[in-house]
């Protein structure tokens, strides 16, 4: 069939990821349609009533209000779905496809997700903030619903019947009381079926889901376990060379002198210098790195701060112009504290930690005239496109970024350093170039989760009723900073500071730090009131969803039925962020001789609205729990004078198999509520639950993360426990 044009920016169209690369990476609208072949094209004209990230910006971009080509149904019935969201291991390739299959009434296996290719998909801010499920899924569901309606109407027109007499299922339209049926492919072959969606198509309620809400296996899982899947570091292009980049001896260093003669003498090596950027290109990665090592550079590294005195530094170095006042303020905290029966004033700290993805940054860049295509692992393909456009003074049509499903990010791959480096080297070499960061580079030159100092004052009556809550966060961030507990008098504020290290997003952002401080403080208040920690929380909790996860986790873990004893303790913590509700119960054991902490069991209850894929959600929550062990007990970046002191896995401790406790996840499926994202909030409950369990076992209250580091820092106070 011939597909009609629909008003939309041409650069948002293109061929699909699985089509051969034709050299010219810019496809106009008609080329795009020819490559895809005949089929049904559903276009979105405006989406004001659908949940969006509207109003939020990233750099100079705003999320589009008018986008097209979210969905294409081919003549063979195969469905291609286009989204700027990317797969980073969180399994959204599966969950988004489930929701399209549900609304379109097609088999799950008929759907191919085209993700994160800037030539093929609508502009997208990026994959972060647990926003894919609550913001992208409704759009794709609406498009699929509209497509189903169009196909039903087309069948009704073909047969001369009313559309209400027909039903869609399994990729075809069938008469409810007759025997006729027609496949979607047959309907889209030979008819002009172009629909512009301007309203809100009816969506299938969760109570009637047949594909969504079920444990569909991970899409393409066989490719991942057999090694067939190509990660960014696996990409190979014809004639490709390998690149490496000269790094300074420390942060904020100035290059005083450089001698590249030894590197230039190595066979097949090209040294590239562009201002302060110096790199090498060679036929293999070893030679490229060897050439960088042969460069003699002298650097001036200024004196800089270290872990010692870090939190005093953060509090005394505010970022001028960014302190916007309290995030939450009600009543008079000072007056309420003056009359409170119980008062507690404490400080809590969290250190910088690394994202430590399994796959360090990697990129392959290939120039075709004045156009560049980059394959790289990023959570923000369009953001990396913008970086390349700015660096090389290119237009959007001259830059294509393709994101193969990558080896994890955890919020650490928002930026395109490796992409820019590969593009620079490829332009100089005149051939495609791959740049793969080493582990040391990843652990040194990527950004870190912010360190933070948190100060909390709280007051309560003798019966355990909270009357005052004051919470100040320095540098770590404002995520989940507001207390979910009912307290009339509040003063809660985030204070941005000048960080001594480069910092940025991390899974859960500052929600981990703020929950650690708040839930540890709540536990201490409970003991001061001589109340059970769970009872104290429930007494001050009116949020029914948070109450539900607390009660589920407590019941499943046996809370109150088994008591803590010296050396063995039970702790509880919980909270909410980004639409998810979590409660965690932890059981720990402390070796009396070595003071080693071992987490024996974790029970985590989770609720984030209607569950799209229970196995995928359970895996997300379980994975977040295991990852949280590192930050809770032993992960921290050690630094001094502009240098990272533990840039390898040999020195930077991550959770190991022996650290993994028995983890039990309880899912509460609220089919009466919209689905929320689940990638981040599951990480926040582990640290305070473990810390509270340690207190129950030993009487020692830990207020610094990590709580049980395996190495000492000169001049930094150490806790009594180790791992």
Phi and psi in degrees as a GROMACS rama.xvg file:
@    title "Ramachandran Plot"
@    xaxis  label "Phi"
@    yaxis  label "Psi"
@TYPE xy
-95.1903  126.401  UNK-2
-94.7434  137.061  UNK-3
-83.8783  153.589  UNK-4
-72.051  148.987  UNK-5
-128.525  141.767  UNK-6
-61.2116  117.854  UNK-7
-170.122  150.515  UNK-8
-60.7963  132.403  UNK-9
-61.1347  -34.5615  UNK-10
-69.9007  -8.75597  UNK-11
-86.8879  3.73654  UNK-12
-114.22  162.834  UNK-13
167.966  -176.159  UNK-14
-79.697  171.525  UNK-15
-86.0173  162.805  UNK-16
-57.0397  -33.2591  UNK-17
-89.017  9.52178  UNK-18
-90.2409  151.416  UNK-19
-63.9101  146.168  UNK-20
-74.6738  122.627  UNK-21
-99.112  8.46705  UNK-22
91.07  -49.8159  UNK-23
-88.9861  113.376  UNK-24
-89.7415  -0.1388  UNK-25
-103.124  112.007  UNK-26
-109.806  128.39  UNK-27
-82.3714  -179.448  UNK-28
-62.2231  -42.9212  UNK-29
-71.2624  -35.8474  UNK-30
-59.6139  -41.7525  UNK-31
-59.1247  -45.8431  UNK-32
-68.8482  -35.799  UNK-33
-65.4312  -41.0546  UNK-34
-66.5378  -41.0333  UNK-35
-69.9614  -32.278  UNK-36
89.9889  179.196  UNK-37
-65.1242  153.491  UNK-38
164.342  -170.922  UNK-39
-98.0002  127.892  UNK-40
-113.833  121.841  UNK-41
-107.297  129.927  UNK-42
-122.572  145.77  UNK-43
-105.698  118.156  UNK-44
-88.7923  -40.101  UNK-45
-159.212  144.617  UNK-46
-133.318  46.7076  UNK-47
-65.0255  -27.35  UNK-48
-92.4095  -7.90076  UNK-49
-92.431  146.188  UNK-50
-62.6543  126.362  UNK-51
-133.077  169.575  UNK-52
-93.4426  33.1234  UNK-53
-59.9972  144.781  UNK-54
89.8896  -22.1999  UNK-55
-85.6251  142.261  UNK-56
-127.588  160.328  UNK-57
-138.801  107.932  UNK-58
68.7447  -131.576  UNK-59
-93.8533  5.34078  UNK-60
-101.473  146.531  UNK-61
-116.133  148.316  UNK-62
-61.2499  137.705  UNK-63
-69.5413  148.235  UNK-64
-102.556  -10.4305  UNK-65
-135.117  102.295  UNK-66
-133.145  160.371  UNK-67
-138.864  172.824  UNK-68
57.8136  50.5922  UNK-69
-78.2314  -24.6346  UNK-70
-146.048  134.684  UNK-71
-137.09  127.55  UNK-72
-109.491  118.344  UNK-73
-83.1057  169.72  UNK-74
-65.3981  -22.0361  UNK-75
-89.2812  6.44523  UNK-76
86.7929  -3.99772  UNK-77
-74.6486  144.493  UNK-78
-116.848  129.537  UNK-79
-111.264  131.526  UNK-80
-119.172  132.314  UNK-81
-111.665  128.681  UNK-82
-150.813  144.857  UNK-83
-79.0495  -8.65725  UNK-84
-68.3653  154.212  UNK-85
-126.016  155.599  UNK-86
-93.2787  121.096  UNK-87
-123.772  16.2671  UNK-88
107.177  -5.72957  UNK-89
-84.5703  -4.32085  UNK-90
74.4145  26.6349  UNK-91
-73.8959  -20.0388  UNK-92
-57.2726  -37.9876  UNK-93
-77.8688  -50.1128  UNK-94
-66.9723  -37.6879  UNK-95
-67.0053  -41.4424  UNK-96
-63.0597  -37.2911  UNK-97
-58.876  -42.3207  UNK-98
-73.6131  -32.104  UNK-99
-68.1079  -45.189  UNK-100
-58.926  -37.9762  UNK-101
-62.2225  -50.2857  UNK-102
-76.8399  -32.1847  UNK-103
-83.9775  -16.4373  UNK-104
62.1748  53.7061  UNK-105
-128.474  160.161  UNK-106
-63.2753  143.519  UNK-107
-55.8631  -40.2694  UNK-108
-69.5296  -9.719  UNK-109
-84.6143  -2.70038  UNK-110
-102.982  133.648  UNK-111
-117.623  124.441  UNK-112
-90.2264  124.547  UNK-113
-101.637  112.401  UNK-114
-127.756  137.252  UNK-115
64.5514  27.7956  UNK-116
-110.14  112.291  UNK-117
-66.6957  -16.7552  UNK-118
-83.1247  -17.7774  UNK-119
-113.825  -20.9039  UNK-120
-118.772  159.3  UNK-121
-63.6137  152.581  UNK-122
-55.0881  140.851  UNK-123
-144.687  140.842  UNK-124
-64.342  -37.0499  UNK-125
146.855  172.82  UNK-126
-106.04  99.0799  UNK-127
-167.784  170.616  UNK-128
68.1339  18.6495  UNK-129
54.998  35.8727  UNK-130
-97.4828  -10.7576  UNK-131
-61.5053  -50.7728  UNK-132
-65.9137  -46.8391  UNK-133
-77.4052  -19.4601  UNK-134
-113.96  -41.1344  UNK-135
-81.8742  -41.0439  UNK-136
-57.9788  -43.5456  UNK-137
-60.8321  -35.8958  UNK-138
-65.4677  -48.9985  UNK-139
-65.501  -36.7296  UNK-140
-63.2241  -42.3066  UNK-141
-64.8819  -41.4283  UNK-142
-62.579  -43.6327  UNK-143
-65.2429  -39.284  UNK-144
-64.0653  -42.8034  UNK-145
-64.0695  -38.4626  UNK-146
-62.7783  -43.3215  UNK-147
-61.415  -41.7951  UNK-148
-63.6182  -40.5559  UNK-149
-65.0566  -41.0359  UNK-150
-66.4529  -39.4296  UNK-151
-64.3094  -41.7475  UNK-152
-64.8937  -37.4921  UNK-153
-65.2382  -40.2474  UNK-154
-65.9631  -40.4484  UNK-155
-61.7076  -40.6252  UNK-156
-65.7329  -40.5637  UNK-157
-62.4161  -40.5737  UNK-158
-94.6869  -7.56699  UNK-159
70.4496  37.5694  UNK-160
-125.381  171.347  UNK-161
-79.4262  140.831  UNK-162
-61.624  -24.8781  UNK-163
-68.3899  -15.0711  UNK-164
-86.7506  0.863923  UNK-165
-118.323  160.903  UNK-166
-140.423  149.774  UNK-167
-105.537  135.63  UNK-168
-165.553  145.382  UNK-169
52.6674  37.5919  UNK-170
78.0853  20.7601  UNK-171
-151.614  164.349  UNK-172
-109.796  131.678  UNK-173
-130.171  147.463  UNK-174
-69.5082  135.077  UNK-175
-66.0147  -37.3158  UNK-176
-116.735  2.04785  UNK-177
-115.151  -165.867  UNK-178
-113.18  -6.18552  UNK-179
-77.4709  144.707  UNK-180
-149.995  155.35  UNK-181
-145.138  135.876  UNK-182
-77.3222  158.593  UNK-183
-58.4512  -39.2931  UNK-184
-61.7822  -39.4014  UNK-185
-67.0012  -34.8857  UNK-186
-70.4233  -35.9805  UNK-187
-86.507  2.16601  UNK-188
-100.64  103.06  UNK-189
102.152  -3.55634  UNK-190
-118.585  149.611  UNK-191
-87.6196  104.62  UNK-192
-121.668  83.094  UNK-193
-116.829  127.513  UNK-194
-129.357  130.855  UNK-195
-103.25  123.268  UNK-196
-93.7034  117.86  UNK-197
-120.475  -7.84693  UNK-198
-115.598  -158.213  UNK-199
-116.879  97.1454  UNK-200
-60.3346  149.523  UNK-201
-67.2758  131.589  UNK-202
-106.381  148.974  UNK-203
-70.4549  123.958  UNK-204
-65.1554  151.432  UNK-205
-59.422  -28.8266  UNK-206
-66.9266  -15.4  UNK-207
-111.376  7.32768  UNK-208
-62.0805  142.673  UNK-209
-118.964  -33.8947  UNK-210
-100.637  -53.3087  UNK-211
-63.2679  150.246  UNK-212
85.3806  0.76033  UNK-213
-116.149  157.644  UNK-214
-82.6911  63.7045  UNK-215
-63.144  132.01  UNK-216
-60.9153  154.713  UNK-217
-55.1901  129.806  UNK-218
-62.236  130.039  UNK-219
70.4157  20.8743  UNK-220
-61.0341  -33.1343  UNK-221
-62.5869  -37.3355  UNK-222
-64.2277  -32.9405  UNK-223
-73.6533  -39.3329  UNK-224
-83.521  -18.5898  UNK-225
-96.5633  -7.92153  UNK-226
87.9285  4.26642  UNK-227
-70.3161  -33.8804  UNK-228
-63.2769  138.123  UNK-229
-102.307  113.209  UNK-230
-79.4003  169.222  UNK-231
-52.6901  -39.0151  UNK-232
-71.6259  -10.8424  UNK-233
-93.6779  -9.34601  UNK-234
-66.8913  132.74  UNK-235
-129.931  133.644  UNK-236
-118.08  152.288  UNK-237
-56.7811  131.159  UNK-238
73.0721  16.6764  UNK-239
-68.6568  140.33  UNK-240
-109.398  173.63  UNK-241
-118.437  142.86  UNK-242
-122.575  156.12  UNK-243
-143.129  154.97  UNK-244
-122.815  138.543  UNK-245
-74.6173  126.508  UNK-246
-107.488  150.718  UNK-247
-75.1936  169.042  UNK-248
-77.8399  -7.74854  UNK-249
-176.319  172.452  UNK-250
-69.2491  147.322  UNK-251
60.4728  27.3569  UNK-252
-80.6425  154.264  UNK-253
-114.441  131.204  UNK-254
-77.9987  116.946  UNK-255
-91.5024  -39.1536  UNK-256
-157.692  159.415  UNK-257
-151.572  141.448  UNK-258
-129.872  112.401  UNK-259
-104.215  7.14891  UNK-260
-62.1038  -41.8013  UNK-261
-64.7358  -37.5834  UNK-262
-68.1471  -38.7695  UNK-263
-67.8828  -20.1036  UNK-264
-79.9428  -13.7088  UNK-265
-72.9059  139.429  UNK-266
-62.4135  131.1  UNK-267
76.1282  8.05677  UNK-268
-97.2311  136.894  UNK-269
-120.685  126.489  UNK-270
-95.5098  129.559  UNK-271
-113.555  125.322  UNK-272
-127.727  126.344  UNK-273
-136.973  90.4498  UNK-274
65.6529  -124.593  UNK-275
-81.6222  -7.65426  UNK-276
-86.0873  126.128  UNK-277
-132.489  127.367  UNK-278
-147.45  172.647  UNK-279
-129.019  152.588  UNK-280
-128.87  135.726  UNK-281
-150.932  168.239  UNK-282
-67.2775  -19.1902  UNK-283
-143.511  161.818  UNK-284
-66.5097  -37.4521  UNK-285
-61.6916  -45.7299  UNK-286
-66.9525  -38.4019  UNK-287
-61.6002  -42.8911  UNK-288
-70.0542  -37.5099  UNK-289
-62.3751  -37.5378  UNK-290
-65.9223  -40.1112  UNK-291
-61.8959  -41.5427  UNK-292
-62.8447  -30.3641  UNK-293
-76.481  -13.2157  UNK-294
-74.3046  130.162  UNK-295
-99.5646  108.778  UNK-296
-122.633  141.934  UNK-297
-113.295  126.42  UNK-298
-118.156  146.7  UNK-299
-106.703  108.535  UNK-300
-103.899  114.799  UNK-301
-70.6957  156.337  UNK-302
-64.0212  135.964  UNK-303
-139.924  172.848  UNK-304
-76.9482  177.003  UNK-305
-144.147  -175.852  UNK-306
-58.31  -35.4679  UNK-307
-65.9601  124.855  UNK-308
74.8494  14.0009  UNK-309
-59.8812  -46.4127  UNK-310
-75.9825  -30.2476  UNK-311
-65.327  -38.2352  UNK-312
-62.6534  -46.0732  UNK-313
-61.2328  -42.2895  UNK-314
-70.2481  -30.1498  UNK-315
-96.9675  3.9168  UNK-316
-126.418  71.0059  UNK-317
-68.1643  151.515  UNK-318
-83.8703  111.717  UNK-319
-63.2308  130.443  UNK-320
91.4716  -3.22916  UNK-321
-109.128  -8.93208  UNK-322
-76.3275  108.62  UNK-323
-98.3524  8.01493  UNK-324
92.8849  176.694  UNK-325
-61.3879  138.939  UNK-326
-76.238  -32.3085  UNK-327
-139.721  127.984  UNK-328
-148.5  127.257  UNK-329
-151.941  142.201  UNK-330
62.9788  -154.51  UNK-331
-127.365  105.791  UNK-332
-64.4465  -42.5902  UNK-333
-60.3662  -44.7659  UNK-334
-66.4383  -42.0713  UNK-335
-66.0219  -38.9004  UNK-336
-65.9014  -36.0099  UNK-337
-64.0492  -26.6273  UNK-338
-107.084  3.18596  UNK-339
-72.114  144.384  UNK-340
-76.7601  -35.3364  UNK-341
-121.255  132.962  UNK-342
-134.613  143.122  UNK-343
-146.153  126.476  UNK-344
-128.37  112.317  UNK-345
-141.73  162.595  UNK-346
-113.492  146.775  UNK-347
-132.468  147.116  UNK-348
-135.134  151.408  UNK-349
-134.008  138.821  UNK-350
-88.1259  164.158  UNK-351
-62.1632  140.5  UNK-352
-134.775  159.248  UNK-353
-94.5043  155.385  UNK-354
-72.4284  -33.784  UNK-355
48.8703  52.4809  UNK-356
-66.6582  151.69  UNK-357
-59.9543  -39.301  UNK-358
-104.166  111.134  UNK-359
-62.3971  169.88  UNK-360
-54.6754  139.996  UNK-361
-152.539  148.133  UNK-362
-156.396  147.778  UNK-363
-121.801  128.634  UNK-364
-118.231  139.168  UNK-365
-138.926  124.104  UNK-366
-97.6838  140.791  UNK-367
-130.356  92.2653  UNK-368
68.5182  -122.933  UNK-369
-99.3471  18.4742  UNK-370
-115.726  143.522  UNK-371
-127.687  138.043  UNK-372
-117.353  133.794  UNK-373
-127.448  128.443  UNK-374
-99.9458  120.047  UNK-375
-154.66  159.524  UNK-376
-89.7304  112.754  UNK-377
-151.109  150.041  UNK-378
-87.8941  -6.02893  UNK-379
-136.728  74.4556  UNK-380
-55.1551  -40.9654  UNK-381
-73.0038  -29.221  UNK-382
-66.1498  -41.0226  UNK-383
-67.1818  -37.4914  UNK-384
-58.3606  -42.3341  UNK-385
-63.0847  -39.9481  UNK-386
-62.5817  -42.4536  UNK-387
-67.2793  -40.925  UNK-388
-58.8391  -43.939  UNK-389
-68.8499  -42.7789  UNK-390
-66.1012  -36.5715  UNK-391
-110.991  7.37363  UNK-392
56.7493  53.9378  UNK-393
-114.113  162.853  UNK-394
-92.0731  166.857  UNK-395
-56.9956  -34.6309  UNK-396
-69.673  -13.9607  UNK-397
-96.7828  -0.699654  UNK-398
-130.719  128.374  UNK-399
-124.997  128.35  UNK-400
-116.154  127.081  UNK-401
-118.04  128.437  UNK-402
-109.902  99.3637  UNK-403
-66.6676  146.823  UNK-404
-49.4271  125.76  UNK-405
-107.823  169.173  UNK-406
-84.8474  63.9396  UNK-407
76.1607  157.871  UNK-408
-143.893  -45.4124  UNK-409
56.8924  31.1449  UNK-410
86.5056  -0.580745  UNK-411
-94.9756  0.594796  UNK-412
-124.025  51.5863  UNK-413
-84.6594  -18.8586  UNK-414
-110.485  163.524  UNK-415
-115.772  43.5466  UNK-416
-56.5205  -50.77  UNK-417
-64.4606  -34.9978  UNK-418
-63.6679  -44.5487  UNK-419
-64.9928  -41.031  UNK-420
-64.7156  -44.7344  UNK-421
-63.8757  -40.3515  UNK-422
-65.4565  -39.9276  UNK-423
-62.2584  -47.6339  UNK-424
-67.6942  -39.5678  UNK-425
-65.4722  -38.7654  UNK-426
-63.5942  -41.5864  UNK-427
-70.8984  -35.8292  UNK-428
-82.9421  -22.5515  UNK-429
74.1236  15.3234  UNK-430
-141.834  162.618  UNK-431
-61.3916  142.527  UNK-432
-133.127  136.193  UNK-433
-105.48  134.351  UNK-434
-120.472  123.22  UNK-435
-121.365  117.668  UNK-436
-67.5959  143.826  UNK-437
-77.3144  168.444  UNK-438
-60.4978  -40.0188  UNK-439
-62.14  -42.0233  UNK-440
-63.6429  -44.2007  UNK-441
-60.9648  -40.7065  UNK-442
-81.6142  -9.41089  UNK-443
-108.882  -46.6982  UNK-444
-101.312  -9.00963  UNK-445
-77.3514  164.993  UNK-446
-83.6391  163.321  UNK-447
-114.129  160.729  UNK-448
-67.782  132.946  UNK-449
-61.6882  141.769  UNK-450
-76.7138  163.451  UNK-451
-161.502  151.793  UNK-452
-114.517  129.387  UNK-453
-124.961  128.667  UNK-454
-115.425  128.767  UNK-455
-129.232  133.338  UNK-456
-119.586  136.277  UNK-457
-142.566  151.506  UNK-458
-136.736  149.088  UNK-459
-147.19  159.417  UNK-460
-79.7303  169.774  UNK-461
-64.7023  -24.3013  UNK-462
-82.694  2.95383  UNK-463
94.0571  4.94503  UNK-464
-78.7556  121.82  UNK-465
-66.9705  137.009  UNK-466
-122.702  -17.5579  UNK-467
-150.96  142.289  UNK-468
-147.105  118.883  UNK-469
-124.175  127.462  UNK-470
-138.035  119.505  UNK-471
-121.791  126.1  UNK-472
-113.636  121.893  UNK-473
-103.96  110.513  UNK-474
82.8608  -37.4082  UNK-475
-60.7806  -42.8422  UNK-476
135.718  166.454  UNK-477
-94.7688  0.0524318  UNK-478
-59.9865  129.691  UNK-479
54.4902  33.1314  UNK-480
-76.8877  -25.8757  UNK-481
-73.8943  140.452  UNK-482
-78.737  136.361  UNK-483
-82.0567  -4.81496  UNK-484
-85.8401  149.405  UNK-485
-78.7596  112.652  UNK-486
-147.765  127.434  UNK-487
-69.554  -35.3085  UNK-488
-110.821  114.259  UNK-489
-134.76  145.233  UNK-490
-143.594  106.095  UNK-491
-128.57  125.429  UNK-492
-148.422  140.751  UNK-493
-101.792  135.51  UNK-494
-117.846  101.858  UNK-495
-64.0411  141.93  UNK-496
-133.521  168.058  UNK-497
-82.1309  109.26  UNK-498
-80.1525  136.51  UNK-499
-72.5701  -17.81  UNK-500
-119.172  154.521  UNK-501
-65.1392  130.942  UNK-502
-137.377  159.624  UNK-503
-170.258  -158.783  UNK-504
-64.2913  149.511  UNK-505
-148.212  152.21  UNK-506
-47.5782  116.684  UNK-507
89.056  -8.31999  UNK-508
51.5845  -136.243  UNK-509
-84.3868  3.00418  UNK-510
-60.4994  -33.2169  UNK-511
-63.9348  -48.2582  UNK-512
-63.8841  -46.1323  UNK-513
-67.6499  -36.7766  UNK-514
-68.5241  -40.5847  UNK-515
-57.4017  -48.8942  UNK-516
-66.341  -48.0657  UNK-517
-65.0335  -46.6002  UNK-518
-74.1419  -27.4915  UNK-519
-69.4825  -42.5986  UNK-520
-65.229  -40.1532  UNK-521
-61.7955  -39.6734  UNK-522
-63.5291  -44.1701  UNK-523
-64.3392  -36.8776  UNK-524
-65.3731  -37.9442  UNK-525
-61.7389  -44.622  UNK-526
-66.1472  -36.5312  UNK-527
-63.9037  -32.9248  UNK-528
-86.4262  1.1322  UNK-529
56.9899  43.3571  UNK-530
-120.924  154.285  UNK-531
-61.5693  134.707  UNK-532
-57.0034  -35.4269  UNK-533
-70.1463  -45.4644  UNK-534
-60.3844  -39.1994  UNK-535
-61.851  -43.7598  UNK-536
-64.4986  -48.1095  UNK-537
-63.7034  -31.554  UNK-538
-63.8589  -31.0387  UNK-539
-106.783  21.0479  UNK-540
-123.262  122.167  UNK-541
-109.001  -11.5337  UNK-542
-72.7352  111.502  UNK-543
-66.6733  -31.2105  UNK-544
-70.7764  -40.5437  UNK-545
-70.3019  -38.2019  UNK-546
-57.6689  -40.9113  UNK-547
-63.6114  -43.3777  UNK-548
-70.1253  -35.8153  UNK-549
-59.8074  -47.3551  UNK-550
-67.0813  -38.5114  UNK-551
-65.8772  -46.7509  UNK-552
-63.8977  -41.6776  UNK-553
-64.1263  -44.3089  UNK-554
-64.3826  -45.5789  UNK-555
-65.9676  -35.1426  UNK-556
-81.1955  -12.9982  UNK-557
83.0449  24.7191  UNK-558
-55.9483  129.516  UNK-559
87.7669  -24.1713  UNK-560
-85.3015  -25.9451  UNK-561
-120.511  126.432  UNK-562
-95.5296  150.478  UNK-563
-69.2127  148.027  UNK-564
-132.477  164.474  UNK-565
-55.1616  123.578  UNK-566
90.49  -9.80885  UNK-567
-142.921  119.034  UNK-568
-136.063  160.718  UNK-569
-123.512  135.027  UNK-570
-133.908  157.456  UNK-571
-137.724  147.781  UNK-572
-160.344  162.533  UNK-573
-170.29  178.529  UNK-574
169.252  -167.627  UNK-575
-148.536  146.393  UNK-576
-166.924  143.943  UNK-577
54.3814  32.8499  UNK-578
85.4811  -1.92727  UNK-579
-104.261  148.558  UNK-580
-123.806  131.152  UNK-581
-139.9  142.693  UNK-582
-136.794  136.735  UNK-583
-127.612  130.512  UNK-584
-113.285  131.151  UNK-585
-125.459  142.033  UNK-586
-117.041  125.437  UNK-587
-124.971  159.686  UNK-588
-129.877  134.047  UNK-589
-115.033  121.629  UNK-590
-71.6723  121.927  UNK-591
-65.2468  -26.5438  UNK-592
-85.8073  -50.0253  UNK-593
-90.806  -16.3809  UNK-594
65.4932  18.6152  UNK-595
-71.3833  138.452  UNK-596
-98.6421  131.461  UNK-597
-130.155  125.624  UNK-598
-85.8957  119.29  UNK-599
-89.1935  -41.6868  UNK-600
-152.406  140.074  UNK-601
-130.74  128.692  UNK-602
-116.28  122.082  UNK-603
-126.41  122.202  UNK-604
-98.3726  139.802  UNK-605
-138.272  140.196  UNK-606
-144.694  124.448  UNK-607
-141.924  46.4114  UNK-608
80.6758  -151.009  UNK-609
-69.7355  133.808  UNK-610
-85.2003  123.021  UNK-611
-82.2963  -45.8093  UNK-612
-140.158  101.775  UNK-613
-60.4478  -38.3033  UNK-614
-67.917  -42.5937  UNK-615
-62.7391  -42.0516  UNK-616
-65.5719  -43.8325  UNK-617
-60.9164  -41.0194  UNK-618
-63.8261  -39.3855  UNK-619
-61.1411  -48.2677  UNK-620
-66.5654  -40.9088  UNK-621
-66.3788  -42.8942  UNK-622
-63.0621  -40.5909  UNK-623
-62.6891  -38.3436  UNK-624
-62.9772  -45.3666  UNK-625
-66.8249  -42.9782  UNK-626
-60.9353  -36.5148  UNK-627
-64.4375  -22.3657  UNK-628
-59.3681  -39.9436  UNK-629
-61.5016  -53.7911  UNK-630
-64.4963  -31.9312  UNK-631
-70.0229  -43.0929  UNK-632
-106.315  -41.4672  UNK-633
-143.373  -13.673  UNK-634
-73.2912  132.65  UNK-635
-169.615  142.61  UNK-636
-83.3301  129.243  UNK-637
-100.816  130.179  UNK-638
-147.941  154.039  UNK-639
-163.473  136.736  UNK-640
51.1497  43.7354  UNK-641
78.9574  13.4101  UNK-642
-128.741  141.777  UNK-643
-85.112  129.607  UNK-644
-94.7318  -13.8999  UNK-645
-132.715  66.6399  UNK-646
-90.4493  15.0136  UNK-647
-129.145  158.376  UNK-648
-64.5809  -20.5892  UNK-649
-65.4548  -28.4045  UNK-650
-109.202  -22.7445  UNK-651
-101.164  108.527  UNK-652
-78.1531  126.272  UNK-653
-113.78  161.494  UNK-654
-58.1914  135.912  UNK-655
-115.057  172.606  UNK-656
-55.8404  -40.1012  UNK-657
-67.9346  -19.5887  UNK-658
-84.9043  -14.4816  UNK-659
-78.1314  120.837  UNK-660
-83.9654  178.219  UNK-661
-69.6903  121.685  UNK-662
-115.608  125.554  UNK-663
-120.574  126.223  UNK-664
-113.164  128.464  UNK-665
-110.025  119.831  UNK-666
-100.649  128.485  UNK-667
-102.982  112.308  UNK-668
-92.1542  101.905  UNK-669
-95.1082  84.4452  UNK-670
-69.1195  -8.35158  UNK-671
-88.2559  -0.570255  UNK-672
-124.373  151.928  UNK-673
-62.6222  151.052  UNK-674
-74.0074  133.382  UNK-675
-107.546  166.686  UNK-676
-73.5498  156.405  UNK-677
-134.581  12.5683  UNK-678
-74.3805  -22.7922  UNK-679
-117.82  -46.6175  UNK-680
-62.6294  -23.722  UNK-681
-62.4769  -13.2456  UNK-682
-86.3161  -12.9045  UNK-683
-83.6007  -21.061  UNK-684
-88.1553  -19.3636  UNK-685
-65.9102  -50.8714  UNK-686
-59.1675  -51.9677  UNK-687
-65.8164  -34.1534  UNK-688
-63.7461  -42.4821  UNK-689
-67.5487  -44.0163  UNK-690
-60.4311  -40.6921  UNK-691
-68.1978  -33.3821  UNK-692
-68.41  -38.6594  UNK-693
-61.2821  -42.0936  UNK-694
-62.3306  -42.1135  UNK-695
-62.761  -30.2827  UNK-696
-86.8033  -25.7398  UNK-697
-128.34  -18.1363  UNK-698
80.0447  6.06802  UNK-699
-101.867  122.508  UNK-700
-95.0417  120.069  UNK-701
-100.482  129.625  UNK-702
-125.239  13.1688  UNK-703
-126.638  132.116  UNK-704
-105.467  131.516  UNK-705
-75.7274  150.844  UNK-706
-85.572  -24.5062  UNK-707
-138.946  64.4433  UNK-708
-67.1544  154.507  UNK-709
-97.886  1.46392  UNK-710
-136.278  154.937  UNK-711
-99.7446  151.41  UNK-712
-115.776  122.466  UNK-713
-55.258  128.959  UNK-714
83.2138  -2.74213  UNK-715
-108.713  128.526  UNK-716
-62.9287  132.581  UNK-717
-107.588  145.238  UNK-718
-78.2428  174.744  UNK-719
-82.4183  -7.54751  UNK-720
-109.735  157.87  UNK-721
-136.058  171.664  UNK-722
